[in-house]
């Protein structure tokens, strides 16, 4: 059966675990986004670089094609336009079959394929190219002769382009006059012709992936490794939580079982006739009660502490820790809210901690006016500053060699903090050159 402290600890652990998981999930998401962005940029840069190299090859081939393309001249094209008017049905001067205009396409397309094999294959590129006239504007009739989305293909590769990139784009004006004396015909022709040469790397994606696959694999391995490490950490955390819960249950059960023998001993001591032995046993039983109370909380009748009770308490402490030199300062004017049991329990744990961890001098200052201030300093082994935030956790003990030889449950400072919180107080820990200092301030509230 869980106690309130166990339930509180479990809630804290679950909250801490939820925060860790949330922080990890967010960090992992950010890492994935950054990795994705980096890989995407690498992909785009590689794509740009490969297209630049492929364009240089395409430009070189285009220059060679233009040198060898003696048949395709301006005059020849204009003649073909005229021939078209005689051989193909024309509706209001509109070219209806522009694909039949240029009959040398097959020849130059084969020549283009041959040049690509010589220049591009060694580089690993599969390049497709196309050279076309995409606009023939009759300036006399003020109309476009080519139908929309039609072009005159001068030459192209067998593999077609679906995402063409520009090699070059040009335009020229062709003017010609045809005279026929028999028909008394003087026909003037003027065409604004626009052409372009395009290319595409057909195996571009393969070439890019071949270069960035190692980067992608490394990124995936890093992410998988992080996830595995985090999963193992969470599993270890869960196992530790179970062990801590079992430890809490065991200690709480032991504390509960100790209440009965303590009560029996108190009755036996009350009948004792030896004052010295009786005083010694009472001090030890009270110490045992404090330990049990720090583990297993119980309600008890209590009284407000007065100056007399404080002085008596310190007399008892001096007898109990006779090897320690105490320097005690007491200023007492009033107390309207602080109880004897809480005071004894708080001071017992602070003094016991100092004596336990090597102090032979303890300086105590108690000021009880409207507010209460308690400061206790010692010359023991002290507490490392990085451990200050952990020492008030229940069952927490500092992991260092000197602590291994000192008995303790790790509940003393937890209990002190619980009492301070009960009175809405403040507790300050300060590491000294030798030893440690605790300063407790408890405000008075009406």
C-alpha positions as CSV (number, residue, x, y, z in Angstrom):
1,X,0.0,0.0,0.0
2,X,1.5,3.3,-1.1
3,X,2.0,6.1,1.4
4,X,1.5,9.8,0.5
5,X,5.3,10.3,0.2
6,X,5.6,7.3,-2.2
7,X,2.7,8.6,-4.3
8,X,4.3,12.1,-4.4
9,X,7.7,10.6,-5.4
10,X,6.0,8.5,-8.1
11,X,4.2,11.6,-9.5
12,X,7.5,13.5,-9.5
13,X,9.2,10.7,-11.3
14,X,6.5,10.4,-13.9
15,X,6.5,14.1,-14.5
16,X,10.2,14.1,-14.9
17,X,10.0,11.2,-17.3
18,X,7.3,13.0,-19.3
19,X,9.5,16.1,-19.5
20,X,12.4,14.0,-20.7
21,X,10.4,12.2,-23.3
22,X,8.8,15.4,-24.6
23,X,12.2,17.1,-24.7
24,X,13.7,14.2,-26.6
25,X,10.8,14.0,-29.0
26,X,11.1,17.7,-29.8
27,X,14.9,17.5,-30.1
28,X,14.6,14.4,-32.4
29,X,12.0,16.3,-34.5
30,X,14.3,19.3,-34.8
31,X,17.2,17.0,-35.7
32,X,15.2,15.2,-38.4
33,X,14.1,18.6,-39.8
34,X,17.7,19.9,-39.9
35,X,19.0,16.6,-41.4
36,X,16.2,16.7,-44.0
37,X,17.0,20.3,-44.8
38,X,20.7,19.6,-45.1
39,X,20.1,16.5,-47.4
40,X,17.6,18.5,-49.5
41,X,20.1,21.3,-49.9
42,X,22.8,18.8,-50.8
43,X,20.4,17.3,-53.4
44,X,19.6,20.7,-54.9
45,X,23.3,21.7,-55.1
46,X,24.3,18.4,-56.6
47,X,21.4,18.7,-59.1
48,X,22.5,22.2,-60.0
49,X,26.1,21.1,-60.5
50,X,25.2,18.1,-62.6
51,X,22.9,20.2,-64.8
52,X,25.7,22.8,-65.2
53,X,28.1,20.1,-66.5
54,X,25.4,18.5,-68.7
55,X,24.6,22.0,-70.2
56,X,28.3,22.5,-71.1
57,X,28.2,19.2,-73.0
58,X,24.9,20.1,-74.6
59,X,26.3,23.6,-75.7
60,X,29.3,21.9,-77.2
61,X,27.2,19.5,-79.2
62,X,24.8,22.3,-80.2
63,X,27.8,24.2,-81.7
64,X,28.9,21.1,-83.7
65,X,25.3,20.5,-84.9
66,X,25.1,24.1,-86.1
67,X,28.4,23.7,-88.0
68,X,27.2,20.6,-89.7
69,X,23.7,21.8,-90.3
70,X,24.4,23.4,-93.7
71,X,21.0,22.4,-95.1
72,X,19.1,24.2,-92.4
73,X,19.5,27.8,-93.5
74,X,17.2,30.7,-93.4
75,X,16.6,30.5,-97.1
76,X,15.9,26.8,-97.0
77,X,13.3,27.3,-94.3
78,X,11.6,30.1,-96.2
79,X,11.5,27.8,-99.3
80,X,9.9,25.1,-97.2
81,X,7.3,27.6,-96.0
82,X,6.5,28.3,-99.7
83,X,6.6,24.6,-100.6
84,X,4.1,24.0,-97.7
85,X,1.7,26.4,-99.2
86,X,1.6,24.4,-102.4
87,X,1.6,20.8,-101.1
88,X,-0.5,20.9,-97.9
89,X,-4.1,22.0,-97.5
90,X,-4.2,25.5,-96.0
91,X,-7.2,27.1,-94.3
92,X,-6.8,30.9,-94.3
93,X,-3.0,30.7,-94.5
94,X,-2.8,28.6,-91.3
95,X,-0.3,25.8,-91.3
96,X,-2.2,22.7,-90.3
97,X,0.6,20.1,-90.5
98,X,3.8,21.8,-89.3
99,X,5.4,18.4,-88.5
100,X,5.6,17.8,-92.3
101,X,7.5,21.0,-92.9
102,X,11.0,19.9,-92.3
103,X,12.0,16.6,-93.9
104,X,15.7,16.5,-92.7
105,X,14.8,15.8,-89.1
106,X,15.6,12.1,-89.1
107,X,19.0,12.7,-90.6
108,X,20.1,15.3,-88.1
109,X,18.5,13.4,-85.2
110,X,20.8,10.4,-86.0
111,X,23.7,12.7,-86.2
112,X,22.8,14.2,-82.8
113,X,22.6,10.7,-81.3
114,X,26.0,9.9,-82.6
115,X,27.5,13.1,-81.1
116,X,25.9,12.4,-77.7
117,X,27.4,8.9,-77.6
118,X,30.8,10.3,-78.2
119,X,30.7,13.2,-75.8
120,X,28.2,12.3,-73.1
121,X,28.6,8.6,-72.5
122,X,32.1,8.9,-71.0
123,X,30.8,11.4,-68.4
124,X,28.0,9.0,-67.2
125,X,25.2,11.3,-68.4
126,X,22.2,10.2,-70.4
127,X,21.4,13.4,-72.2
128,X,18.3,14.0,-74.3
129,X,18.2,17.1,-76.7
130,X,15.8,18.9,-78.9
131,X,16.1,21.7,-81.4
132,X,12.9,23.3,-82.6
133,X,11.2,26.3,-84.1
134,X,8.3,27.1,-81.8
135,X,7.0,30.3,-83.4
136,X,6.6,31.5,-87.0
137,X,4.9,34.9,-87.1
138,X,3.8,36.2,-90.5
139,X,4.5,39.9,-90.3
140,X,2.6,40.6,-93.5
141,X,-0.6,39.0,-92.3
142,X,0.1,39.8,-88.7
143,X,-0.7,36.2,-87.5
144,X,1.0,33.2,-85.9
145,X,1.4,30.4,-88.5
146,X,2.1,27.6,-86.1
147,X,-0.8,26.2,-84.1
148,X,-0.7,26.6,-80.3
149,X,1.6,24.0,-78.6
150,X,3.0,22.9,-81.9
151,X,6.6,23.3,-83.1
152,X,8.8,22.5,-86.0
153,X,11.4,19.9,-84.8
154,X,14.7,20.4,-86.5
155,X,16.2,17.4,-84.7
156,X,15.9,15.5,-81.4
157,X,17.0,12.4,-79.6
158,X,15.0,9.2,-79.6
159,X,14.4,9.6,-75.8
160,X,12.0,12.5,-75.3
161,X,12.3,15.4,-72.8
162,X,9.7,15.9,-70.1
163,X,11.5,18.5,-68.0
164,X,13.5,20.4,-70.6
165,X,16.2,23.0,-69.6
166,X,17.3,25.7,-72.0
167,X,20.6,25.5,-73.9
168,X,19.9,28.6,-75.9
169,X,17.0,30.6,-77.4
170,X,17.0,32.8,-80.4
171,X,14.9,34.6,-83.0
172,X,15.4,36.1,-86.4
173,X,13.4,37.9,-89.1
174,X,13.3,36.5,-92.7
175,X,12.1,38.7,-95.6
176,X,11.7,37.5,-99.2
177,X,9.9,38.7,-102.4
178,X,8.5,36.2,-105.0
179,X,7.9,37.6,-108.5
180,X,5.9,35.9,-111.3
181,X,5.6,37.9,-114.5
182,X,3.0,35.6,-116.1
183,X,0.6,35.9,-113.2
184,X,1.6,39.5,-112.6
185,X,2.4,38.5,-109.0
186,X,4.7,40.3,-106.7
187,X,4.5,38.5,-103.3
188,X,6.4,39.7,-100.3
189,X,7.0,37.4,-97.3
190,X,8.3,38.4,-93.9
191,X,8.5,36.0,-91.0
192,X,9.6,36.4,-87.4
193,X,11.0,33.0,-86.4
194,X,11.7,31.9,-82.8
195,X,13.7,28.8,-82.0
196,X,15.2,27.1,-79.0
197,X,17.5,24.2,-78.1
198,X,16.7,22.3,-74.9
199,X,18.3,19.4,-73.0
200,X,17.6,17.1,-70.1
201,X,19.7,14.7,-68.0
202,X,17.5,11.6,-68.0
203,X,19.5,9.8,-65.3
204,X,19.9,12.9,-63.2
205,X,18.1,11.4,-60.1
206,X,20.2,8.3,-60.2
207,X,23.5,10.3,-60.4
208,X,22.4,12.5,-57.5
209,X,21.3,9.7,-55.3
210,X,24.5,7.8,-56.0
211,X,26.4,10.8,-54.5
212,X,24.2,11.5,-51.5
213,X,23.3,8.0,-50.5
214,X,26.3,7.7,-48.1
215,X,25.1,11.0,-46.5
216,X,21.5,9.7,-46.2
217,X,22.7,6.4,-44.7
218,X,24.9,8.1,-42.1
219,X,22.1,10.4,-41.1
220,X,19.7,7.4,-40.8
221,X,22.2,5.5,-38.7
222,X,22.8,8.5,-36.4
223,X,19.0,8.8,-35.9
224,X,18.5,5.1,-35.3
225,X,21.4,5.0,-32.8
226,X,20.0,8.0,-30.9
227,X,16.5,6.3,-30.7
228,X,18.1,3.0,-29.5
229,X,20.1,4.8,-26.9
230,X,17.1,6.8,-25.7
231,X,14.9,3.6,-25.6
232,X,17.6,1.9,-23.5
233,X,17.8,5.0,-21.2
234,X,14.0,5.0,-20.7
235,X,14.1,1.2,-20.0
236,X,16.8,1.7,-17.4
237,X,14.9,4.6,-15.9
238,X,11.8,2.4,-15.6
239,X,13.8,-0.4,-13.9
240,X,15.3,2.2,-11.5
241,X,11.8,3.5,-10.7
242,X,10.6,0.0,-9.9
243,X,13.6,-0.6,-7.6
244,X,13.2,2.7,-5.9
245,X,9.4,2.0,-5.4
246,X,10.3,-1.4,-3.9
247,X,12.9,0.2,-1.6
248,X,10.4,2.9,-0.4
249,X,7.8,0.2,0.3
250,X,10.4,-1.9,2.2
251,X,11.7,1.0,4.3
252,X,8.2,2.2,5.1
253,X,7.1,-1.3,6.2
254,X,10.2,-1.5,8.5
255,X,9.4,1.9,10.0
256,X,5.8,0.9,10.6
257,X,6.9,-2.3,12.3
258,X,9.3,-0.4,14.6
259,X,6.5,1.6,16.2
260,X,5.4,-1.4,18.4
261,X,8.8,-2.2,19.9
262,X,9.5,1.5,20.5
263,X,6.3,1.8,22.4
264,X,7.1,-1.3,24.5
265,X,10.6,0.1,25.3
266,X,9.1,3.4,26.4
267,X,6.9,1.6,28.9
268,X,9.8,-0.5,30.2
269,X,12.1,2.6,30.6
270,X,9.4,4.4,32.5
271,X,9.6,1.7,35.2
272,X,13.4,1.9,35.4
273,X,14.9,3.2,38.7
274,X,18.4,4.0,37.4
275,X,18.3,7.8,36.4
276,X,21.5,7.7,34.3
277,X,20.6,4.6,32.3
278,X,17.0,5.9,32.0
279,X,18.2,9.3,30.5
280,X,20.6,7.5,28.1
281,X,17.9,5.1,26.9
282,X,15.3,7.9,26.5
283,X,17.7,9.8,24.3
284,X,18.3,6.8,22.1
285,X,14.6,6.0,21.9
286,X,13.9,9.6,20.9
287,X,16.5,9.4,18.2
288,X,15.0,6.2,17.0
289,X,11.6,7.8,17.0
290,X,12.9,10.7,14.9
291,X,14.3,8.2,12.3
292,X,10.9,6.4,12.2
293,X,9.1,9.7,12.0
294,X,11.2,10.8,9.0
295,X,10.1,7.7,7.2
296,X,6.6,7.1,8.4
297,X,4.6,10.3,9.2
298,X,2.2,10.1,12.1
299,X,0.2,12.7,14.0
300,X,1.2,13.5,17.6
301,X,0.1,15.9,20.2
302,X,2.6,18.8,20.3
303,X,3.2,22.1,22.1
304,X,4.6,25.5,21.1
305,X,8.3,25.7,21.9
306,X,9.4,28.2,24.5
307,X,12.8,29.5,25.6
308,X,13.0,26.9,28.4
309,X,12.4,24.0,26.0
310,X,15.1,25.3,23.6
311,X,17.7,25.6,26.4
312,X,16.8,22.1,27.7
313,X,17.1,20.7,24.2
314,X,20.6,22.1,23.7
315,X,21.7,20.7,27.1
316,X,20.6,17.3,26.0
317,X,22.4,17.7,22.7
318,X,25.7,18.6,24.4
319,X,25.5,15.5,26.5
320,X,24.6,13.3,23.5
321,X,27.4,14.6,21.3
322,X,30.1,15.1,24.0
323,X,32.9,14.9,21.4
324,X,31.6,18.0,19.6
325,X,32.4,21.6,20.6
326,X,29.1,23.6,20.4
327,X,29.0,27.4,20.1
328,X,25.3,28.2,20.6
329,X,23.7,31.7,20.3
330,X,20.1,32.0,21.4
331,X,17.9,35.1,21.1
332,X,14.3,34.4,22.2
333,X,11.5,36.9,22.6
334,X,8.3,35.1,21.4
335,X,7.0,32.1,19.5
336,X,3.4,31.8,18.4
337,X,3.5,29.2,15.7
338,X,6.6,26.8,15.9
339,X,6.1,23.5,17.6
340,X,8.5,21.6,19.9
341,X,8.4,18.3,18.0
342,X,9.2,20.0,14.6
343,X,12.0,22.0,16.2
344,X,13.6,18.9,17.8
345,X,13.3,16.9,14.6
346,X,14.7,19.6,12.5
347,X,17.7,20.3,14.8
348,X,18.3,16.6,15.5
349,X,18.8,15.9,11.8
350,X,21.0,18.9,11.1
351,X,23.2,18.3,14.1
352,X,23.4,14.5,13.6
353,X,24.4,15.1,9.9
354,X,27.2,17.4,11.0
355,X,28.5,15.0,13.6
356,X,28.2,12.0,11.4
357,X,30.2,13.6,8.6
358,X,33.3,14.6,10.5
359,X,32.4,17.9,12.3
360,X,34.0,18.4,15.8
361,X,32.9,22.1,15.9
362,X,29.3,23.2,15.3
363,X,28.1,26.7,15.5
364,X,24.4,27.3,16.0
365,X,22.4,30.5,16.0
366,X,18.7,30.5,16.9
367,X,16.7,33.8,16.7
368,X,13.0,33.5,17.7
369,X,11.3,36.9,17.4
370,X,8.4,37.6,15.2
371,X,10.1,35.5,12.5
372,X,12.4,32.6,13.3
373,X,15.9,32.2,11.9
374,X,18.2,29.2,12.5
375,X,21.7,28.9,11.2
376,X,24.0,25.9,11.8
377,X,27.6,25.7,10.5
378,X,30.1,23.0,10.9
379,X,33.7,22.1,10.0
380,X,33.0,18.6,8.6
381,X,33.7,17.2,5.1
382,X,31.0,19.5,3.6
383,X,28.7,19.0,0.6
384,X,29.8,19.6,-3.0
385,X,27.9,22.6,-4.6
386,X,26.7,20.5,-7.5
387,X,24.8,18.3,-5.0
388,X,22.9,21.1,-3.3
389,X,19.8,20.6,-5.4
390,X,19.7,16.8,-4.7
391,X,20.3,16.5,-1.0
392,X,16.7,17.2,0.0
393,X,15.3,14.2,-1.9
394,X,14.1,11.3,0.1
395,X,16.7,8.4,0.4
396,X,19.2,10.4,-1.6
397,X,22.9,10.0,-0.6
398,X,25.9,11.6,-2.2
399,X,28.0,9.1,-4.1
400,X,31.5,9.5,-2.8
401,X,34.1,7.4,-1.1
402,X,33.8,9.1,2.3
403,X,30.0,8.4,2.4
404,X,30.4,4.7,1.9
405,X,31.8,4.3,5.4
406,X,29.0,6.3,7.1
407,X,25.6,4.8,7.9
408,X,22.5,6.6,6.9
409,X,19.2,6.3,5.1
410,X,19.3,9.6,3.3
411,X,16.1,11.0,5.0
412,X,17.5,13.5,7.5
413,X,17.7,16.5,5.1
414,X,14.5,15.4,3.4
415,X,12.7,15.7,6.8
416,X,14.3,19.1,7.5
417,X,13.1,20.4,4.1
418,X,9.6,19.0,4.8
419,X,9.4,20.9,8.1
420,X,10.6,24.1,6.5
421,X,8.0,23.8,3.7
422,X,5.3,23.1,6.3
423,X,5.9,26.6,7.8
424,X,6.3,28.2,4.3
425,X,9.9,28.9,5.1
426,X,13.1,29.3,3.1
427,X,16.3,27.2,3.3
428,X,19.7,28.2,2.1
429,X,22.7,25.8,1.7
430,X,26.2,27.3,1.5
431,X,29.5,25.3,1.1
432,X,32.3,26.7,3.3
433,X,36.0,26.4,2.9
434,X,35.7,23.5,5.3
435,X,32.2,22.3,6.1
436,X,28.7,23.5,5.2
437,X,26.2,26.0,6.5
438,X,22.4,25.8,6.6
439,X,20.3,28.9,7.1
440,X,16.6,28.5,7.7
441,X,14.1,31.4,7.8
442,X,10.5,30.8,8.9
443,X,8.2,33.7,8.5
444,X,5.4,34.4,11.0
445,X,1.9,34.6,9.4
446,X,-1.2,35.6,11.3
